[in-house]
Amino acid sequence: MGVVRKQYSQEFKQEAVRLVIEERMSVAQVARDLGLTENVLHRWKKELSQHGTKAFPGHGQPIEAELARLRRENEVLKRERDILKQATIFFAQHHRDA
């Protein structure tokens, strides 16, 4: 069986490096607090300094695609909610008339 590697978001990696650079925390302390190895944190720091905002591109779906999917799902849920509201009104009126 293969080893399952943890995957961290771009934001998580950037925040971990920010703690080291801006908050002046030691790499060892940040690594311990976040459950990382010092080597990983050093690698992230190097990658961020070399590539800036293009560091940590990830392999998952771009955030825009996920946002579009969630917006479509939200529209479907709104339509379903509206149908249920109309059905509730319809049955309440017919129940009162009976």
Secondary structure, DSSP 8 states (H G I E B T S, - for coil): ---------HHHHHHHHHHHHTS---HHHHHHHHT--HHHHHHHHHHHHHHGGGS---SS--HHHHHHHHHHHHHHHHHHHHHHHHHHHHHHHHHHH-
